[in-house]
Amino acid sequence: MNYYVLTLFPEMIDAGMNTSITGRAIASGTISLESVNIRDFAEEKRKGRVDDYPYGGGAGMVMQAEPVMRSYEYVCGRIGKPARTVYLTPQGSVFDQKMAEEFAQEENLIFLCGHYEGIDERVIEEIVTDQVSIGDYVLTGGELPAMVMMDTISRLVPGVLSNSDSAVSESFSDGLLEYPQYTRPEVWRGKSVPDILLSGHHGNVDRWRREQSISRTLEKRPDLLDSAPLDKNDRKFLRKLLEMQEQT
């Protein structure tokens, strides 16, 4: 997986991604990251200016099309062909785990980070393949959403996580929220680890974890249950929970 980020603040991307799991993956070569400074492709290079006033008036400034296009063409030249290009915008489709799994199949991904009041629409129409949002709110720029997406996608790239089962059992991976986790000591400030986890019976532990996932999802994100893959035992347990809810 090769990431290319078109940004006005490459140091922000580098600082955020070169730490923890993604940092180790970059160091090992499992993923690669190149932060491309759009200012380097400004027509007025001495000033590094990449914005101008919007036609029609209005508050704020708009990023110019040409510097963005030049930075994109630079990256395509590095890759040797056009690549899937993601524009981070509140107007995009909301990012989720399913989308992350789709992006993780790509070899190269370009992220376009806007600032100010946005980017000249003409270059968006020319180069962007996907418009993506990480939520219904407005941020200062696209850098944080790009890092959120790269972090999520990277966890699905083989070799990034040390335990290959980790990405499989996490929240949303099977349509449900993750079950609760515990570690030593066995008793902490009067609170004990559930007995089932100390039993050594893997089948019972797996069933308990599955039921905990269903219970948590019903409590916190019931909307996910409509599309979650539930087997006969899962549905039976869910009916029991719903009946208990009705009684209370």
N, C-alpha and C positions, 0 to 999 in steps of 0.2 A: 504494500500500500504506500503510495507516494502522495503526500499532500502538498499543495501549492496555495499559499494564501496571499491574495492581492489586498494590500492594506496600506494605510497611512502610518500605522504604528507597528512595524515589524518587531520591535523590541518587546511589545506587549505579548504577542503571539509566542515568541521564543521563550520568554520568561515563564509563561504559563504551561507550555507544552514540554519543556525540557526538565520536568520534575516527575517524581513518583513513577507510576507504571509506564506512562507514555514516554517519559524521559529515558527509562531503561530500554524501551523498545526502539527508540531513536538511536541510542548508543550502540545497540546490538545490530542495527540495520534491519530489524523486522519491519519497521515503518520508516519513512523518511519525511522530512519537513523542510520546505523552503519558503521563507517569508519574503515576499517581493514588495519592495517599497514603491508605491505608485508615484510618489514624488520624483523618483529617479527618471521617470518618463514624461515629466512635465515639459511642455513646449517652451516655457520660460524657465529653463533648467537652473539658472543662477538663483532664482527666487524660490524654485520648487513649488510654484503655485499650481494648484490643480482644481481650484474652484472659481466660480463666477456667479454674478447675479442671475436670478431666474428670469426668463422671458415672461412677460405678463405681470411682473411685479410680485410682491409678497415678501414675507420675512425670511431671513437666512440666505444661505448660499447653496449652490448645487455643484456637485463634483462634475468636472468636464468629461466628455466622452473620450477624447483623444488619449489622455494619459492612461485611462483605464484600458482602452483598446491596445495601446502599445505594450502595457504590462502583460496583458493576456497573450498577445502575439509572441512576446518573449518566452512565456512559459510553454506555449504550444511548440515553439522552436526547440526548447529544451527536451520536450517529450517526443517530438517528431510527428505529432498529429494533434488534432483538437481533442479535448477531454471534457468530461461531464463537469459543468460549471454551476456552482450553487451560489445564488445571491441571497444573503441573509436580510430578510425584510419582514416587518410585521404583517405584510399583505400576503405572505407565503403560506403554504400548507404547513400545518403544525407538525413538528418533528416528533416521531415516536419510535418505539423499538422496531416495529416492522420496517419503517423507513431506514433505520440504521442497518438492518440486516441486508436491505437492498443495496445501499451504498457500499457496504463492506465487500460486495462482489466486484467492485471496480478496482482497476489497477492504479489509476490516477484520478485524483479529485482536485478541482480548483475551487477555492472559496473566495468570493468577492465581498469585501467588507465596505459598506457605505458609511458616510459621515455627513455632517451638516443636515441639509434638508433632503438628502438623497443623491442619486446619480442620474445624469442625463439619460432619459428613457431610451434614446436611440441605441446606445451601446448595450443596454440591458437586453433589448430586442435582438441585438446582433449576436451576443455571445452566451447568454444565460440559458441553461437547460432546465434548471430547477430553482424555484423561489421557495424559500423555507423560513419558517418562524419557529422560535422555541417557546412562544407563549404570547398571550394577548396583553402585551405591555410594550412600552417603547424604551429602548436603550440608547446610549450615546452613539454607539457604532456597532458594526457587525463582528468585532473581534471576539467578544465574549460568547455570542452564539456559535461562532465558528469553532471555538475551543470546546464548547459543550458537545457539538456534533462530532468533532474529531476524537474526543475522549470516548464517547459512546461507541462510535464506529470501530475504534482501535481495539476495544475489548473483544470484538468479534473476529479480529484478524488472527489466524493461527499463529501461535508462538508469542503473542503479546502477554497473555496471562500465564503465570507459572503453573496453575492447576487448570487443565483443560475442561474440567467440569464446572468451573466457577461461573462462566458466562451462561451455562445451561440452566443452572439452578437459581439465578438471580431473579429479582422482581421483573415482571413483564415478559420474561423469556418464554414462559408457557401460558401467558395470558392471565396469570395470577400474581398477587403480591407475594413476596418471599416470606417464609416462615421465620419465627424468632430464633435468634442464635444465642448461645451461652458458652462461656469458657471458665477456667479456674479463677477463683476457688469455688468449690461445690456449694458452699453457703457464703453469701456476701451480705453483711449487715442484716442478717435475719431472713434473707430471701434465698430460697433453695433452687437449684436447677431441677426442672421437672424429672420425676423418677424415671419416666420412660426413656430418657436420654442416657440414663445410667444402667439400663437393663442389659445392654449388649445384644439385644434382639433387633437385628437390622430391619427385618420386615415390619415390625411394630413401629420402629423409629420412622421409617419411610412413610408409613400410613399416618402417623401422628403429624409429621411435617406437612404432608399433603392436606390434612384436615385443618391444620393451623393456617395454611395458605388460603384455603377456601374461606375460613372464618374471617380472617383479616380482610380479604377482598370484599366480602359481604359487608363488613363494617365500614371500610374506608373508601372502597371504589366499587360499589355494586354494579356500576355500568359495565365493568370488565367481564362480568359473569355471562353476559349475553353471548359473547363470542369465544369464551374460554373452552378449551377441549376437555370436557368432563366425561368420565366413564360412569358405569352403572353405580359403583360404590360412591363416587363423588356426588352424583345427583341425589342418591339416598341420604347422604350426610347433609347436603344443602337443604333438602326438604325438611330434615330434622331441625336445622338451624332456623329456617323460616317459621316453622311451627312454634318454636320457642319464642321467636320474636312476637308472634301474634298473641301468645299467652301473656306476654309482659306488656 
